[in-house]
Amino acid sequence: MTKILEADDHVVRDGIKKIFDEPPGTVSEIANILALSVKTISTYRARILEKVEMKTNAPITRYAIQNKLVS
């Protein structure tokens, strides 16, 4: 993510804030908010899941709900 922030810092920061304020429903919506391609967002998602040793969104979603990160 460092490369993205260097490229267009304010766009990404504003996009991230918007995602947390009103979570989008699809990868396409996230890509539009951050002005990135769907493929880039999908790659980031895959890398995050790999890093936390998860294969699906379910454990992340469960964690977010249990810790009141989403409503």
C-alpha positions in Angstrom: 0.0 0.0 0.0 3.0 2.3 0.4 3.3 2.7 -3.4 -0.3 3.7 -3.7 -0.1 6.3 -0.9 3.0 7.7 -2.6 1.2 7.9 -5.9 -1.9 9.8 -4.9 -2.0 10.2 -1.2 -5.1 12.3 -0.7 -7.3 10.2 -3.1 -6.4 7.0 -1.3 -6.8 8.5 2.2 -10.2 10.0 1.3 -11.3 6.7 -0.3 -10.3 4.7 2.7 -12.2 7.0 5.0 -15.3 6.7 2.8 -15.0 2.9 2.8 -15.0 2.8 6.6 -17.9 5.4 6.8 -20.1 3.6 4.3 -18.7 0.1 3.5 -19.3 -0.7 -0.2 -20.8 -4.0 -1.2 -18.5 -5.1 -4.1 -14.9 -5.1 -5.2 -16.0 -2.8 -8.1 -17.3 -0.2 -5.7 -14.1 -0.3 -3.6 -12.1 0.0 -6.8 -14.1 3.0 -7.9 -13.8 4.7 -4.5 -10.0 4.3 -4.5 -9.6 4.9 -8.2 -7.9 1.6 -8.7 -8.7 -1.4 -10.9 -10.8 -4.3 -9.7 -7.8 -6.6 -10.4 -5.6 -4.5 -8.0 -8.2 -4.6 -5.3 -8.6 -8.4 -5.7 -4.9 -8.8 -5.5 -4.7 -6.8 -2.3 -7.5 -8.9 -0.8 -5.8 -12.1 -1.7 -2.5 -10.9 -0.2 -4.2 -9.9 3.0 -6.0 -13.2 3.3 -2.7 -15.0 2.6 -0.9 -12.9 5.2 -3.5 -13.7 7.9 -3.7 -17.4 6.8 -7.3 -17.3 5.8 -8.9 -18.6 2.6 -12.3 -16.8 2.7 -13.9 -13.6 3.9 -15.9 -15.4 6.6 -13.3 -15.4 9.4 -12.5 -11.7 8.7 -16.2 -10.9 8.7 -16.7 -12.8 12.0 -13.8 -11.0 13.6 -15.1 -7.6 12.4 -18.6 -8.3 13.9 -17.3 -9.7 17.2 -15.1 -6.7 17.7 -17.8 -4.2 16.6 -15.8 -2.9 13.6 -18.9 -3.2 11.5 -22.6 -3.0 12.4 
